[in-house]
Amino acid sequence: MVFVVAQYQSDMDGADRFMFWALVLLFVIMIGGTVLAVFGR
């Protein structure tokens, strides 16, 4: 995973950077939703 990210950032243009951060944001939202579902009861 880390290797993929490092390779990704080496030759990233604007669109790829947007897609990358969109995936990161989606991942964070998924994790946050899971944490809220588990601990928010």
Distance bins in CASP14 RR format, pairs under 12 A and 6 or more apart:
PFRMAT RR
TARGET T0000
AUTHOR 0000-0000-0000
RMODE 2
METHOD distances of the structure
MODEL  1
1 7 0 0 0 0 0 1 0 0 0 0 0
1 8 0 0 0 0 0 1 0 0 0 0 0
1 23 0 0 0 0 0 1 0 0 0 0 0
1 24 0 0 0 0 0 1 0 0 0 0 0
1 27 0 0 0 0 0 1 0 0 0 0 0
2 8 0 0 0 0 0 1 0 0 0 0 0
2 9 0 0 0 0 0 1 0 0 0 0 0
3 9 0 0 0 0 0 1 0 0 0 0 0
3 10 0 0 0 0 0 1 0 0 0 0 0
4 10 0 0 0 0 0 1 0 0 0 0 0
4 20 0 0 0 0 0 1 0 0 0 0 0
4 23 0 0 0 0 0 1 0 0 0 0 0
5 12 0 0 0 0 0 1 0 0 0 0 0
5 16 0 0 0 0 0 1 0 0 0 0 0
5 17 0 0 0 0 0 1 0 0 0 0 0
5 20 1 0 0 1 0 0 0 0 0 0 0
5 21 0 0 0 0 0 1 0 0 0 0 0
5 23 0 0 0 0 0 1 0 0 0 0 0
5 24 0 0 0 0 1 0 0 0 0 0 0
5 27 0 0 0 0 0 1 0 0 0 0 0
6 12 0 0 0 0 0 1 0 0 0 0 0
6 20 0 0 0 0 0 1 0 0 0 0 0
7 16 0 0 0 0 0 1 0 0 0 0 0
7 20 0 0 0 0 0 1 0 0 0 0 0
8 14 0 0 0 0 0 1 0 0 0 0 0
8 16 1 0 0 1 0 0 0 0 0 0 0
8 17 0 0 0 0 1 0 0 0 0 0 0
8 19 0 0 0 0 1 0 0 0 0 0 0
8 20 1 0 1 0 0 0 0 0 0 0 0
8 21 0 0 0 0 0 1 0 0 0 0 0
8 23 0 0 0 0 0 1 0 0 0 0 0
8 24 0 0 0 0 0 1 0 0 0 0 0
9 16 0 0 0 0 1 0 0 0 0 0 0
9 17 0 0 0 0 1 0 0 0 0 0 0
9 20 1 0 0 1 0 0 0 0 0 0 0
9 21 0 0 0 0 0 1 0 0 0 0 0
9 24 0 0 0 0 0 1 0 0 0 0 0
10 16 0 0 0 0 0 1 0 0 0 0 0
10 17 0 0 0 0 0 1 0 0 0 0 0
11 17 0 0 0 0 0 1 0 0 0 0 0
11 20 0 0 0 0 0 1 0 0 0 0 0
12 18 0 0 0 0 1 0 0 0 0 0 0
12 19 0 0 0 0 1 0 0 0 0 0 0
12 20 1 0 0 1 0 0 0 0 0 0 0
12 21 0 0 0 0 0 1 0 0 0 0 0
13 19 0 0 0 0 0 1 0 0 0 0 0
13 20 0 0 0 0 0 1 0 0 0 0 0
14 20 0 0 0 0 1 0 0 0 0 0 0
14 21 0 0 0 0 1 0 0 0 0 0 0
14 22 0 0 0 0 0 1 0 0 0 0 0
15 21 0 0 0 0 0 1 0 0 0 0 0
15 22 0 0 0 0 0 1 0 0 0 0 0
16 22 0 0 0 0 0 1 0 0 0 0 0
16 23 0 0 0 0 0 1 0 0 0 0 0
17 23 0 0 0 0 0 1 0 0 0 0 0
17 24 0 0 0 0 0 1 0 0 0 0 0
18 24 0 0 0 0 0 1 0 0 0 0 0
18 25 0 0 0 0 0 1 0 0 0 0 0
19 25 0 0 0 0 0 1 0 0 0 0 0
19 26 0 0 0 0 0 1 0 0 0 0 0
20 26 0 0 0 0 0 1 0 0 0 0 0
20 27 0 0 0 0 0 1 0 0 0 0 0
21 27 0 0 0 0 0 1 0 0 0 0 0
21 28 0 0 0 0 0 1 0 0 0 0 0
22 28 0 0 0 0 0 1 0 0 0 0 0
22 29 0 0 0 0 0 1 0 0 0 0 0
23 29 0 0 0 0 0 1 0 0 0 0 0
23 30 0 0 0 0 0 1 0 0 0 0 0
24 30 0 0 0 0 0 1 0 0 0 0 0
24 31 0 0 0 0 0 1 0 0 0 0 0
25 31 0 0 0 0 0 1 0 0 0 0 0
25 32 0 0 0 0 0 1 0 0 0 0 0
26 32 0 0 0 0 0 1 0 0 0 0 0
26 33 0 0 0 0 0 1 0 0 0 0 0
27 33 0 0 0 0 0 1 0 0 0 0 0
27 34 0 0 0 0 0 1 0 0 0 0 0
28 34 0 0 0 0 0 1 0 0 0 0 0
28 35 0 0 0 0 0 1 0 0 0 0 0
29 35 0 0 0 0 0 1 0 0 0 0 0
29 36 0 0 0 0 0 1 0 0 0 0 0
30 36 0 0 0 0 0 1 0 0 0 0 0
30 37 0 0 0 0 0 1 0 0 0 0 0
31 37 0 0 0 0 0 1 0 0 0 0 0
31 38 0 0 0 0 0 1 0 0 0 0 0
32 38 0 0 0 0 1 0 0 0 0 0 0
32 39 0 0 0 0 1 0 0 0 0 0 0
32 40 0 0 0 0 0 1 0 0 0 0 0
33 39 0 0 0 0 1 0 0 0 0 0 0
33 40 0 0 0 0 1 0 0 0 0 0 0
34 40 0 0 0 0 0 1 0 0 0 0 0
35 41 0 0 0 0 0 1 0 0 0 0 0
END
